[in-house]
C-alpha cells in the first residue's frame, strides 16, 4: 500500500480510482474529501499490519 505522502500527492480523481482498484469499500466515495479518503486508507492499512494508524494531519482541508 502507498504511504500517506504518496496518497496526498495524488489528485482526488486518482485517489478514488486507487481506492476502487485496491478493492476497498467506500459507499460514499463521491461525497468524501481527499483527507477523509486518506485517513480511511491509513486505518485500513494499520488494521492489516496490526499497528496503530499514524496521526492525521491537522492541516488537511
N, C-alpha and C positions, 0 to 999 in steps of 0.2 A: 504494500500500500504506500501511497505517496506521503511525504512529510507535510506538516502544516504549511511550511513556506512554499512548497510546490503547489499545494492546493490554493493558497492565497494568490499566487501568480496567475492562476487560470481565470478566464472570464467566466461569468455566471453561466453562459450557454455551454461552454466546455465542461464546467463543473457538473452541471446537470447531466450532460452526456456521460461523464465519467461515473456518476452515481448509477445510472441505468446500466452501463456496460459492466460494472462490477457486481451487479445483481443485488444492490441494496434497495430496501423498500422505503419509499418516501411518498405516501399517498397525497401529500400536499406540496409536492416539489415545485409546482408552478407558482406558488404563493410565497415560498420561503426566500429569505435573504441569503446572500452569499455566506455571511458569518454563521448563520444557523446551520447551513448545509455542512460547512467545515467542522463546526462543533460536533454535529451528529456523526460525521465520518470519523472524527478523532475518538469519540466514545465507542463506536463500533470496533475500531482498531484496538483500543485499550482492552475491550472485553475479549477479543480474540487472543490477545497476547497475555491476558491475565494481569494487566498492570492498571495503575490509576491513570486517567486521562490527564494530559497536560493542561494547566490552567488556561482558560480562554483569554484571548487578548482583549483588554478593556477598550482599545481604540477602534475596534471594528465598527463599521457603520451599521 
